[in-house]
Amino acid sequence: MTTTAAALRRELAATLAERGHLTDPAWRAAVESTPRELFLGPSFYRPSGAQWEPVHRDPLGVDDWLRLVYSDTTWVTQVDGIDAADAPGPLAGRPTSSSTLPSLVVRMLELAGLRDGDKVLEIGTGTGYSTVILCHRMGERLVFSVEYDPGLAALAAHRIHDAGFSPTLVNGDGLQGHKDGADYDAIVATCSVRSIPRSWLWQLRDGGTITTTISGWMLASGLIRLTMDDDGAATGRFTGETIGYMLARPHERPPRPQLVLHPGTTRATLVDPALIENWTGHFLAQLAAPSAELVSIGDSVILVDVATGSQSWTEPAGDGWTVHQHGPLRLWDQVEDVLTTWQEAGAPDQSAFGMTVTDDTQTVWLGEPSGLSWQLPI
């Protein structure tokens, strides 16, 4: 039996609605109308062990291909700048573009609380799929979208126009926003940021919202919607959902030398390193050591500071753990302090945390803005 794309779109929308990801009928209609296959093109990557394996449409056949396309899955379309269609075979590397799973796309858009007549700035056009969903719901004249990668921007523009829409598309640094379209009622980012760019604040009207994921070099994430007040500050609470996006390219981790562990000073740990495996614990570790990367090798947790080369690494010792710390920063001390504070507060999940952003500071807080807090790097 031949599978039709239209039937699979309806099936996808019904599945998202059943799972609670899609509650607004207008967004459901947008999902049912948007041909995801147009935006994926003829190839994408899927994970294969430690590598990314290119998958091509023609060998699979139309039915199998469409069923992959309309699964609620993130399909990576580019690894280290190499498009799946151009890959000679499986690649090791870092994904640099993807078609995000539809449930996350619609969750972000519903969380943004968009209303009829709202002007929206999308940060990260990507394949163009989410841009067209926005156009279906909001109308193309109210949609502005910025893509950093010039090749991706050109391809997305072509596919968006093929889908019948002509929003304002910009090739540039999304962290600078798009001042020519300001003021916006909402900014929605389909990439993660280490901190909120000031330009987003300046281009948002009073009462406007920013919906994004806050991440960092440990690749922990927190989904949040911030609302701008009359004084120019934006405040909101994290949703607690375990989702994230790729970091915006200007916020990506810089390259570091090959990892060589140094013994440094040694002591017993005061907390179990496995706490970092918890979604909130991971996020708090990143707040405590914002310029460090997290590497896991076997049972060890390894922190490496990009700026100073400082490192901390744990290893089992009897019934507990030992930590080795080398360099000017005591990374594990910083992480251990925040994890201890979190446990003493009852180890609440990420929804207990919020964030306040001003021109000068960006603060993540526990409970209320006056509570325990940590500063983001800006």
HELIX and SHEET records of a PDB file:
HELIX    1   1 ALA A    5  GLU A   18  1                                  14    
HELIX    2   2 PRO A   25  SER A   33  1                                   9    
HELIX    3   3 ARG A   36  LEU A   40  1                                   5    
HELIX    4   4 ARG A   57  LEU A   60  1                                   4    
HELIX    5   5 VAL A   62  VAL A   69  1                                   8    
HELIX    6   6 ALA A   84  ASP A   86  5                                   3    
HELIX    7   7 PRO A  102  LEU A  111  1                                  10    
HELIX    8   8 TYR A  129  MET A  138  1                                  10    
HELIX    9   9 GLU A  140  LEU A  142  5                                   3    
HELIX   10  10 PRO A  150  ASP A  162  1                                  13    
HELIX   11  11 GLY A  174  GLN A  176  5                                   3    
HELIX   12  12 LYS A  179  GLY A  181  5                                   3    
HELIX   13  13 ARG A  198  TRP A  202  1                                   5    
HELIX   14  14 ARG A  249  HIS A  251  5                                   3    
HELIX   15  15 PRO A  273  GLU A  277  5                                   5    
HELIX   16  16 TRP A  279  ALA A  288  1                                  10    
HELIX   17  17 LEU A  331  GLU A  344  1                                  14    
HELIX   18  18 GLN A  350  ALA A  352  5                                   3    
SHEET    1   A 2 SER A  43  SER A  48  0                                        
SHEET    2   A 2 GLN A  51  HIS A  56 -1                                        
SHEET    1   B 3 ILE A  82  ASP A  83  0                                        
SHEET    2   B 3 TRP A  75  VAL A  79 -1                                        
SHEET    3   B 3 PRO A  95  SER A  99 -1                                        
SHEET    1   C10 THR A 168  ASN A 171  0                                        
SHEET    2   C10 VAL A 143  GLU A 147  1                                        
SHEET    3   C10 VAL A 120  ILE A 123  1                                        
SHEET    4   C10 TYR A 184  VAL A 193  1                                        
SHEET    5   C10 LEU A 204  ILE A 214  1                                        
SHEET    6   C10 GLY A 222  MET A 228 -1                                        
SHEET    7   C10 ALA A 234  ARG A 237 -1                                        
SHEET    8   C10 PHE A 353  VAL A 357 -1                                        
SHEET    9   C10 GLN A 362  LEU A 366 -1                                        
SHEET   10   C10 SER A 373  GLN A 375 -1                                        
SHEET    1   D 5 THR A 265  ALA A 268  0                                        
SHEET    2   D 5 GLY A 320  HIS A 326 -1                                        
SHEET    3   D 5 GLN A 311  ALA A 317 -1                                        
SHEET    4   D 5 SER A 300  ASP A 305 -1                                        
SHEET    5   D 5 ALA A 292  ILE A 297 -1                                        
END                                                                             
